[in-house]
Amino acid sequence: MSNVKRSSYRRPPRRPSLPLLAAGLVVCAGLLLAPTLTRAFSLDSPSSSSPTPSPSAAAPSVTPVAPSVATPPPAALSAAPQASPTPTPAAESPAPAGNGTYDYTKPAPASDPVDMSYFSDALFIGDSRTEGLQLYSGIEGASFYCYKGITIFDVMQENPKKLITINGQKYSIVDALSAEAGKYSKVYISLGINELGYYDDQGFHDKFAALIDHIRETQPNAIIYLQNQVPVNPTLCAKNWPSYVNNDKVAVYNGIFEQLAEEKQVVLLDVASALSNSDGILAQENTVDGVHFTTSWYKTWLTYLMNHTVDPALL
């Protein structure tokens, strides 16, 4: 067997090519950046920025009227609170003639109770609270221009919604008053709970003054009863309503109602005192959501109205 000498020469190691190095760097960079990019995209996604709200609690079985408090427009929310509203000029239509002994600076005092026939020529203008009065108090004979969520700003805007049906035809509240001119001997107004988020006290005052003028013009023989606002229940409102639904704002509006009653010579009904407790709030047992009443409390409201009427001869 022949002896063959092996060479001591060894092949040098192969160097990686530049394209492979570049590809490796790209892969590494991608792995490092992937978590950051994932987080960035998830922050912008609707599911992350707008979490799915938890289902709200079921409404109590005794709820008479679907809860509704109107959401004010952004301009109203951003406006600064105002001082006491400036009185408007005298009413365009004069108040009904009487012996002038009635004191408009005070709420209507208690009177002898009337029976249900008293409301046969009465009109109620209001929101969902007034709807509850219509549906659950047991009142008979009265007419109602009411709609849940409505505000005095809705009623008196330039092109108001047609919410009232008379003989199959739709009218706005203002136009309905004109269409049924002279029909009513009593007109009850209850608006203000849906306006709590508005910061336009002067506008609130002026719109109410304009509505009173229009009622007086279209229903010249009617006693106008201006009902103030019943306070809310703070505990339940904190759970069910925005923060602007509060008794501080209710008190501001009730002060405006006092001013309007004297200014426009309309009868102020202090429903607030009649339906609130010794702490000056709506008791929890008398409300279903902090704002609307239980059936029994709507009946209490009607009882108050039947025991606080005014003889037109005094006006």
C-alpha positions in Angstrom: 0.0 0.0 0.0 1.4 3.4 -1.0 1.7 6.2 1.5 -0.1 9.5 0.4 0.7 12.7 2.2 -2.4 14.8 3.0 -2.1 18.5 2.4 -2.0 20.8 5.4 -3.9 23.5 3.5 -7.4 24.4 4.9 -10.0 26.4 3.0 -10.8 29.8 4.7 -14.4 30.2 6.1 -16.9 31.7 3.7 -18.0 35.2 4.5 -21.7 36.0 4.6 -22.9 38.0 1.6 -24.1 41.6 2.0 -27.7 40.8 0.8 -28.0 38.2 3.6 -26.8 40.6 6.2 -29.3 43.2 5.1 -32.2 40.8 5.2 -31.2 39.7 8.7 -31.2 43.3 9.9 -34.7 43.9 8.4 -36.1 40.8 10.2 -34.6 41.8 13.5 -35.9 45.4 13.2 -39.4 44.1 12.4 -39.4 41.8 15.5 -38.3 44.8 17.7 -40.9 47.2 16.3 -43.9 44.8 16.1 -45.1 45.2 19.7 -44.9 49.0 19.5 -46.9 49.1 16.3 -49.5 46.7 17.7 -50.1 49.0 20.7 -50.3 52.1 18.5 -53.0 50.6 16.3 -55.0 49.3 19.3 -55.1 52.8 20.9 -56.7 54.2 17.7 -59.2 51.3 17.3 -62.9 52.1 18.2 -63.1 49.1 20.6 -60.2 50.5 22.7 -61.2 54.2 22.6 -64.9 53.6 23.0 -65.5 50.7 25.4 -68.8 48.9 25.1 -71.1 50.3 27.8 -72.5 47.9 30.3 -76.2 47.3 30.0 -78.3 49.7 32.0 -80.5 48.4 34.8 -84.0 47.5 33.9 -86.6 50.3 34.5 -88.7 49.7 37.6 -92.0 48.1 36.9 -93.8 51.0 38.4 -92.3 53.5 35.9 -95.2 55.5 34.5 -93.5 57.4 31.8 -90.3 56.5 29.9 -87.5 58.6 31.4 -86.5 61.5 29.2 -84.5 64.6 29.9 -83.4 66.4 26.8 -79.7 66.9 26.0 -78.9 70.6 25.5 -77.1 71.7 22.4 -73.3 72.3 22.8 -73.8 76.1 22.6 -76.1 76.1 25.6 -73.7 73.9 27.6 -70.7 76.2 27.0 -72.5 79.5 27.7 -71.6 81.2 31.0 -74.3 81.3 33.7 -76.1 84.6 33.9 -77.4 86.8 36.6 -81.1 87.3 37.2 -82.9 87.8 33.9 -83.8 91.3 32.8 -87.6 91.8 32.8 -89.2 92.0 29.4 -91.4 94.9 28.3 -95.1 94.7 29.2 -97.1 91.9 27.6 -98.3 92.5 24.1 -101.8 91.4 25.2 -103.3 92.8 28.5 -104.1 90.5 31.4 -107.7 89.6 31.9 -109.7 92.3 33.6 -110.7 91.7 37.2 -110.9 93.6 40.5 -107.1 93.5 40.8 -106.9 92.2 44.3 -104.9 89.1 43.6 -101.3 89.1 44.8 -99.1 87.8 42.0 -95.9 88.0 44.1 -97.0 84.9 46.1 -98.0 81.4 45.1 -101.7 80.6 45.0 -103.0 79.9 48.5 -105.1 76.8 49.3 -108.7 77.0 48.2 -111.8 75.0 48.4 -111.4 71.8 46.5 -112.9 71.6 43.0 -114.3 68.5 41.4 -113.1 67.0 38.2 -115.4 69.1 36.0 -113.1 72.0 36.7 -110.7 70.6 34.1 -113.2 70.2 31.3 -112.0 73.5 29.7 -108.4 73.3 30.9 -105.3 72.8 28.8 -102.0 71.5 30.1 -98.7 72.3 28.3 -95.7 70.3 29.4 -93.1 67.6 29.1 -92.9 64.0 30.2 -93.8 64.9 33.8 -97.1 66.3 32.4 -97.5 63.2 30.4 -97.4 61.3 33.6 -100.0 63.5 35.1 -102.2 62.8 32.1 -101.7 59.1 32.2 -101.5 58.2 35.9 -103.1 60.9 38.1 -106.7 60.1 37.2 -107.5 63.5 35.8 -110.5 63.7 33.6 -111.8 66.1 30.9 -108.6 68.1 30.4 -106.7 68.6 27.1 -102.9 68.1 26.9 -100.2 69.6 24.7 -97.3 67.6 26.0 -94.3 65.7 24.7 -91.5 64.0 26.4 -88.1 65.7 26.1 -89.6 69.0 25.0 -88.2 72.4 26.2 -89.4 76.0 26.2 -86.8 76.6 23.6 -88.4 73.9 21.4 -91.8 75.4 21.9 -90.8 78.9 21.0 -88.2 78.3 18.2 -88.8 79.8 14.8 -89.9 76.6 13.1 -91.1 74.4 15.9 -91.9 70.7 15.5 -95.5 69.7 14.9 -96.2 67.5 17.8 -99.9 68.1 18.5 -102.7 66.4 16.5 -106.1 68.2 16.3 -108.7 66.6 14.1 -106.1 64.6 12.3 -103.9 67.5 11.5 -100.4 68.2 13.0 -99.6 71.4 14.7 -96.8 72.9 16.8 -97.9 74.0 20.3 -97.9 77.6 19.3 -100.0 77.0 16.2 -102.3 74.6 18.1 -103.1 77.5 20.6 -104.0 79.6 17.6 -106.1 76.8 15.9 -108.1 76.4 19.2 -108.3 80.1 20.0 -110.7 81.0 22.7 -111.4 77.3 23.7 -109.8 77.2 27.1 -110.6 78.9 30.4 -107.5 77.6 32.2 -104.0 76.9 30.9 -101.5 75.1 33.0 -97.8 75.4 32.1 -95.1 72.9 33.4 -91.8 73.1 31.5 -88.2 73.3 32.8 -86.9 69.9 33.7 -85.4 69.3 30.3 -83.7 72.8 30.3 -81.5 72.1 33.3 -78.5 71.7 31.1 -78.9 75.0 29.4 -77.0 78.0 30.7 -79.2 80.7 29.1 -81.3 82.0 32.0 -82.2 85.2 30.1 -83.3 83.1 27.1 -85.3 80.8 29.4 -87.0 83.8 30.9 -87.7 85.5 27.6 -89.1 82.4 25.9 -91.5 81.8 28.8 -92.6 85.4 28.6 -93.3 85.0 24.9 -95.3 81.9 25.5 -97.4 83.6 28.2 -98.0 86.5 25.8 -99.1 84.0 23.1 -101.4 82.2 25.4 -103.0 85.4 26.6 -103.5 86.5 23.0 -105.1 83.2 21.8 -106.9 82.3 25.0 -107.9 85.8 26.3 -110.3 84.5 28.9 -108.0 81.9 30.4 -106.5 81.9 33.9 -102.8 81.1 33.3 -101.3 78.8 35.9 -97.5 78.7 35.9 -96.2 75.7 37.8 -92.7 75.8 39.2 -90.4 72.8 39.0 -90.4 70.0 41.6 -86.8 69.3 42.8 -85.1 66.1 41.8 -83.7 63.3 44.0 -79.9 63.8 44.1 -79.0 60.2 44.9 -81.0 58.7 42.0 -80.0 61.5 39.7 -76.3 60.7 40.3 -77.0 57.2 39.0 -79.4 57.9 36.2 -78.8 61.4 34.8 -76.0 63.8 33.8 -74.6 66.1 36.5 -76.5 69.1 35.2 -79.7 67.5 36.4 -79.5 69.0 39.9 -81.4 71.1 42.4 -79.2 74.1 42.2 -80.4 74.7 38.7 -84.0 73.9 39.7 -83.8 76.6 42.3 -82.5 79.1 39.7 -85.5 78.4 37.4 -88.0 78.5 40.2 -86.7 82.0 41.0 -87.3 83.0 37.4 -90.9 81.6 37.6 -91.5 83.9 40.6 -90.3 86.8 38.6 -92.4 85.9 35.6 -95.6 85.4 37.7 -95.3 89.0 39.0 -94.1 90.4 35.7 -96.7 88.8 33.5 -99.5 88.6 36.2 -100.1 84.9 36.0 -100.9 82.6 38.9 -97.8 80.8 40.4 -98.5 77.3 41.6 -95.9 76.1 44.2 -95.9 72.4 43.1 -92.3 72.2 44.3 -93.2 72.6 47.9 -96.2 70.3 47.6 -94.2 67.4 46.1 -90.9 67.7 47.9 -90.0 66.5 51.4 -88.7 68.4 54.5 -85.2 68.5 53.0 -86.5 70.3 49.9 -85.9 67.4 47.5 -88.0 64.8 45.8 -88.1 61.8 48.2 -86.7 58.5 46.9 -89.9 56.6 47.6 -91.9 59.1 45.4 -89.7 58.8 42.2 -88.8 56.0 39.9 -85.5 57.5 38.5 -84.9 60.7 40.4 -86.9 62.9 38.1 -90.2 61.3 37.2 -92.9 60.4 39.8 -94.5 57.2 41.0 -98.2 56.8 40.2 -99.2 57.8 43.7 -97.2 61.0 43.5 -98.9 62.0 40.2 -102.2 61.6 42.1 -100.8 63.8 44.9 -99.9 66.4 42.2 -103.5 66.4 41.0 -104.8 66.7 44.5 -102.7 69.8 44.9 -104.0 71.3 41.7 -107.6 70.7 42.8 -107.0 72.5 46.1 -105.2 75.5 44.6 -107.5 77.3 42.1 -108.2 81.0 41.8 -111.5 82.8 41.2 -111.1 84.7 38.0 -113.0 87.6 39.6 -109.9 88.3 41.7 -107.5 88.6 38.8 
